[in-house]
Amino acid sequence: MHLQKKGLRALGIAESYTGRVGSTLAGVVMRKDLRIDGFIFATVTVGGTDATDVIIGMVRDLGRQDINVILLSGCVIAWFNVTDIDRLAEETGFPVVCVTYEESDGLLDDIHHHFPGDEVRASAYIRLGERVPARLCTGEMIYLRAAGISHADAARFCDDFTLEGKIPEPLRVARLCARQAGKRATPA
């Protein structure tokens, strides 16, 4: 992948989780010059195990072959719905970068607490591996997991898409879209 190209595109996917049965996902296709080039929405089950399948469906429904990287705002969404980033990269053909923003000891103890005996969920989380810290040009630290792309290239890709703070623009815009779509999905 030529990271210098202006035409690089990221599909940023973020959620709006508010404790309902379903959590709204928004996907934003954004070029490296920060022009928005597409949107997609979906719903993932809160506390479920469908995150990977739903995101694969989003990518397929977009029908885009010009995406260079899928950016995820977290690998564990919608109350412990674990995304298999290796499978996501393999089935879509696009590298995957999962971005988180805080240092932590991980979620394994929480998974065991909330889902006792659910070794499938615990194993899915363990397979994600450790997060790798990356410092952005803004001075902020993010934490990455990557599939189909080196951690160095993943960090550079995130850096190229970050204007300020620590949230890459495709994820920032996707989160805003998910929040608004989530509000519309909830009856007043």
VOVEX-912444 format. One record per residue (C-alpha): residue in one letter; x, y, z; residue number from 1. Coordinates in nm, 4 decimals, m for minus. Layout:
<nodes>
(node 'a'; (X; Y; Z); NUM),
...
</nodes>
This chain:
<nodes>
(node 'm'; (0.0000; 0.0000; 0.0000); 1),
(node 'h'; (0.1345; 0.3435; m0.0903); 2),
(node 'l'; (0.0501; 0.5516; 0.2157); 3),
(node 'q'; (0.1597; 0.8753; 0.0450); 4),
(node 'k'; (m0.1256; 0.8663; m0.2092); 5),
(node 'k'; (m0.3871; 1.1401; m0.1633); 6),
(node 'g'; (m0.6587; 0.9083; m0.2911); 7),
(node 'l'; (m0.6302; 0.6579; m0.0065); 8),
(node 'r'; (m0.9674; 0.5752; 0.1432); 9),
(node 'a'; (m1.0618; 0.4571; 0.4890); 10),
(node 'l'; (m1.3888; 0.3050; 0.5933); 11),
(node 'g'; (m1.4301; 0.4239; 0.9508); 12),
(node 'i'; (m1.6853; 0.2325; 1.1586); 13),
(node 'a'; (m1.8083; 0.3488; 1.4984); 14),
(node 'e'; (m2.1109; 0.2754; 1.7135); 15),
(node 's'; (m2.3673; 0.4503; 1.9228); 16),
(node 'y'; (m2.4384; 0.2210; 2.2155); 17),
(node 't'; (m2.7091; 0.3368; 2.4521); 18),
(node 'g'; (m2.8076; 0.0140; 2.6257); 19),
(node 'r'; (m3.0812; m0.0989; 2.3906); 20),
(node 'v'; (m3.1131; m0.4393; 2.2280); 21),
(node 'g'; (m2.9385; m0.3093; 1.9173); 22),
(node 's'; (m2.6494; m0.0701; 1.8803); 23),
(node 't'; (m2.6254; 0.1543; 1.5752); 24),
(node 'l'; (m2.3130; 0.1269; 1.3610); 25),
(node 'a'; (m2.2189; 0.3941; 1.1119); 26),
(node 'g'; (m1.9575; 0.3564; 0.8418); 27),
(node 'v'; (m1.7988; 0.6559; 0.6710); 28),
(node 'v'; (m1.5802; 0.6284; 0.3624); 29),
(node 'm'; (m1.3287; 0.9119; 0.3719); 30),
(node 'r'; (m1.0411; 0.9978; 0.1421); 31),
(node 'k'; (m0.7016; 1.0960; 0.2778); 32),
(node 'd'; (m0.7765; 1.4572; 0.1776); 33),
(node 'l'; (m1.0695; 1.4216; 0.4249); 34),
(node 'r'; (m1.3448; 1.4312; 0.1650); 35),
(node 'i'; (m1.6360; 1.2096; 0.2603); 36),
(node 'd'; (m1.7097; 0.9585; m0.0106); 37),
(node 'g'; (m1.9876; 0.7380; 0.1276); 38),
(node 'f'; (m2.1943; 0.6214; 0.4253); 39),
(node 'i'; (m2.3507; 0.3003; 0.5502); 40),
(node 'f'; (m2.5480; 0.2058; 0.8614); 41),
(node 'a'; (m2.6278; m0.1201; 1.0397); 42),
(node 't'; (m2.7351; m0.2560; 1.3759); 43),
(node 'v'; (m2.5399; m0.4983; 1.5916); 44),
(node 't'; (m2.6818; m0.6971; 1.8852); 45),
(node 'v'; (m2.6000; m0.5634; 2.2301); 46),
(node 'g'; (m2.4260; m0.8445; 2.4195); 47),
(node 'g'; (m2.4345; m1.0588; 2.1065); 48),
(node 't'; (m2.1730; m1.2241; 1.8912); 49),
(node 'd'; (m2.2640; m1.0792; 1.5518); 50),
(node 'a'; (m2.0238; m0.7820; 1.5261); 51),
(node 't'; (m1.7930; m0.9461; 1.2717); 52),
(node 'd'; (m2.0777; m1.0672; 1.0497); 53),
(node 'v'; (m2.2543; m0.7302; 1.0607); 54),
(node 'i'; (m1.9386; m0.5379; 0.9683); 55),
(node 'i'; (m1.8609; m0.7812; 0.6850); 56),
(node 'g'; (m2.2162; m0.7210; 0.5622); 57),
(node 'm'; (m2.1639; m0.3438; 0.5772); 58),
(node 'v'; (m1.8484; m0.3705; 0.3651); 59),
(node 'r'; (m2.0202; m0.5973; 0.1128); 60),
(node 'd'; (m2.3278; m0.3732; 0.0956); 61),
(node 'l'; (m2.1055; m0.0750; 0.0173); 62),
(node 'g'; (m1.9730; m0.2663; m0.2832); 63),
(node 'r'; (m1.6542; m0.0582; m0.2885); 64),
(node 'q'; (m1.3207; m0.1911; m0.4075); 65),
(node 'd'; (m1.1394; 0.1400; m0.3539); 66),
(node 'i'; (m1.1229; 0.1170; 0.0252); 67),
(node 'n'; (m0.7653; 0.0817; 0.1480); 68),
(node 'v'; (m0.8187; 0.0219; 0.5213); 69),
(node 'i'; (m1.1100; m0.0482; 0.7540); 70),
(node 'l'; (m1.0773; 0.1549; 1.0747); 71),
(node 'l'; (m1.2756; 0.0339; 1.3747); 72),
(node 's'; (m1.3422; 0.2382; 1.6844); 73),
(node 'g'; (m1.2802; m0.0519; 1.9209); 74),
(node 'c'; (m1.2800; m0.4277; 1.8610); 75),
(node 'v'; (m1.5235; m0.4954; 2.1441); 76),
(node 'i'; (m1.8464; m0.3063; 2.0878); 77),
(node 'a'; (m2.2100; m0.3202; 2.1969); 78),
(node 'w'; (m2.1451; m0.4607; 2.5440); 79),
(node 'f'; (m1.8809; m0.7273; 2.4752); 80),
(node 'n'; (m1.9674; m0.8101; 2.1138); 81),
(node 'v'; (m1.6147; m0.9021; 1.9955); 82),
(node 't'; (m1.5059; m0.8299; 1.6382); 83),
(node 'd'; (m1.2709; m1.0868; 1.4809); 84),
(node 'i'; (m1.0379; m0.8524; 1.2925); 85),
(node 'd'; (m0.8424; m1.1354; 1.1271); 86),
(node 'r'; (m1.1615; m1.2816; 0.9795); 87),
(node 'l'; (m1.2817; m0.9333; 0.8838); 88),
(node 'a'; (m0.9592; m0.8655; 0.6931); 89),
(node 'e'; (m0.9619; m1.2082; 0.5294); 90),
(node 'e'; (m1.3258; m1.2026; 0.4165); 91),
(node 't'; (m1.3292; m0.8409; 0.2952); 92),
(node 'g'; (m0.9801; m0.8348; 0.1462); 93),
(node 'f'; (m0.9055; m0.5056; 0.3261); 94),
(node 'p'; (m0.6580; m0.4494; 0.6100); 95),
(node 'v'; (m0.8214; m0.3707; 0.9446); 96),
(node 'v'; (m0.7011; m0.1285; 1.2106); 97),
(node 'c'; (m0.8785; m0.1232; 1.5437); 98),
(node 'v'; (m0.8242; 0.1986; 1.7406); 99),
(node 't'; (m0.8786; 0.2537; 2.1117); 100),
(node 'y'; (m0.7943; 0.5630; 2.3082); 101),
(node 'e'; (m0.7195; 0.4688; 2.6689); 102),
(node 'e'; (m0.4602; 0.2481; 2.8322); 103),
(node 's'; (m0.6231; m0.0405; 3.0193); 104),
(node 'd'; (m0.5638; m0.3877; 3.1588); 105),
(node 'g'; (m0.8083; m0.5300; 2.9060); 106),
(node 'l'; (m1.1591; m0.6725; 2.9247); 107),
(node 'l'; (m1.1047; m1.0419; 2.9934); 108),
(node 'd'; (m1.2022; m1.0196; 3.3609); 109),
(node 'd'; (m1.5137; m0.8213; 3.2668); 110),
(node 'i'; (m1.6080; m1.0811; 3.0045); 111),
(node 'h'; (m1.5730; m1.3611; 3.2617); 112),
(node 'h'; (m1.7791; m1.1595; 3.5099); 113),
(node 'h'; (m2.0669; m1.0694; 3.2759); 114),
(node 'f'; (m2.0610; m1.3903; 3.0668); 115),
(node 'p'; (m1.9503; m1.6678; 3.3051); 116),
(node 'g'; (m1.8638; m1.9863; 3.1196); 117),
(node 'd'; (m1.8729; m1.8167; 2.7754); 118),
(node 'e'; (m1.5368; m1.9457; 2.6572); 119),
(node 'v'; (m1.6176; m1.8695; 2.2925); 120),
(node 'r'; (m1.6435; m1.4963; 2.3702); 121),
(node 'a'; (m1.3384; m1.5066; 2.6000); 122),
(node 's'; (m1.1333; m1.6895; 2.3342); 123),
(node 'a'; (m1.2402; m1.4401; 2.0673); 124),
(node 'y'; (m1.1156; m1.1593; 2.2898); 125),
(node 'i'; (m0.7846; m1.3358; 2.3651); 126),
(node 'r'; (m0.7249; m1.3945; 1.9904); 127),
(node 'l'; (m0.7291; m1.0171; 1.9371); 128),
(node 'g'; (m0.3913; m1.0016; 2.1076); 129),
(node 'e'; (m0.2305; m0.7101; 2.2829); 130),
(node 'r'; (m0.2789; m0.3523; 2.1743); 131),
(node 'v'; (0.0233; m0.1620; 2.0466); 132),
(node 'p'; (0.0640; 0.2021; 2.1540); 133),
(node 'a'; (0.1218; 0.4634; 1.8833); 134),
(node 'r'; (0.1907; 0.8331; 1.9284); 135),
(node 'l'; (0.0217; 1.0602; 1.6762); 136),
(node 'c'; (0.1675; 1.3812; 1.5328); 137),
(node 't'; (m0.0766; 1.5634; 1.7606); 138),
(node 'g'; (0.1166; 1.4257; 2.0576); 139),
(node 'e'; (m0.1732; 1.2018; 2.1627); 140),
(node 'm'; (m0.1382; 0.8279; 2.2259); 141),
(node 'i'; (m0.3693; 0.5714; 2.0680); 142),
(node 'y'; (m0.3685; 0.1926; 2.0962); 143),
(node 'l'; (m0.3894; m0.0301; 1.7904); 144),
(node 'r'; (m0.4647; m0.3827; 1.6861); 145),
(node 'a'; (m0.4100; m0.4611; 1.3200); 146),
(node 'a'; (m0.4808; m0.7380; 1.0698); 147),
(node 'g'; (m0.3416; m0.7421; 0.7165); 148),
(node 'i'; (m0.1229; m0.4358; 0.7818); 149),
(node 's'; (0.1843; m0.3785; 0.9959); 150),
(node 'h'; (0.1439; m0.1852; 1.3193); 151),
(node 'a'; (0.3863; 0.0782; 1.1844); 152),
(node 'd'; (0.1749; 0.1316; 0.8710); 153),
(node 'a'; (m0.1448; 0.1240; 1.0796); 154),
(node 'a'; (m0.0036; 0.3991; 1.3039); 155),
(node 'r'; (0.1002; 0.6074; 1.0028); 156),
(node 'f'; (m0.2417; 0.5622; 0.8420); 157),
(node 'c'; (m0.4149; 0.6798; 1.1613); 158),
(node 'd'; (m0.1730; 0.9721; 1.1885); 159),
(node 'd'; (m0.2461; 1.0785; 0.8303); 160),
(node 'f'; (m0.6209; 1.0822; 0.9026); 161),
(node 't'; (m0.6012; 1.2711; 1.2353); 162),
(node 'l'; (m0.6385; 1.6501; 1.2307); 163),
(node 'e'; (m0.6393; 1.7159; 1.6032); 164),
(node 'g'; (m0.6710; 1.5206; 1.9248); 165),
(node 'k'; (m0.6543; 1.1444; 1.8977); 166),
(node 'i'; (m0.9523; 1.0312; 1.6939); 167),
(node 'p'; (m0.8890; 0.9737; 1.3216); 168),
(node 'e'; (m1.1433; 1.1736; 1.1198); 169),
(node 'p'; (m1.3232; 0.8747; 0.9626); 170),
(node 'l'; (m1.3929; 0.7419; 1.3135); 171),
(node 'r'; (m1.4875; 1.0825; 1.4529); 172),
(node 'v'; (m1.7391; 1.1428; 1.1741); 173),
(node 'a'; (m1.8706; 0.7842; 1.1938); 174),
(node 'r'; (m1.9279; 0.8247; 1.5675); 175),
(node 'l'; (m2.1228; 1.1483; 1.5094); 176),
(node 'c'; (m2.3342; 0.9775; 1.2415); 177),
(node 'a'; (m2.3976; 0.6732; 1.4613); 178),
(node 'r'; (m2.5102; 0.8913; 1.7496); 179),
(node 'q'; (m2.7559; 1.0807; 1.5318); 180),
(node 'a'; (m2.8848; 0.7652; 1.3625); 181),
(node 'g'; (m2.9181; 0.6002; 1.7048); 182),
(node 'k'; (m3.1333; 0.8888; 1.8240); 183),
(node 'r'; (m3.3612; 0.8531; 1.5241); 184),
(node 'a'; (m3.3918; 0.4768; 1.5815); 185),
(node 't'; (m3.5134; 0.5294; 1.9376); 186),
(node 'p'; (m3.8768; 0.6370; 1.9775); 187),
(node 'a'; (m3.9121; 0.9582; 2.1783); 188),
</nodes>
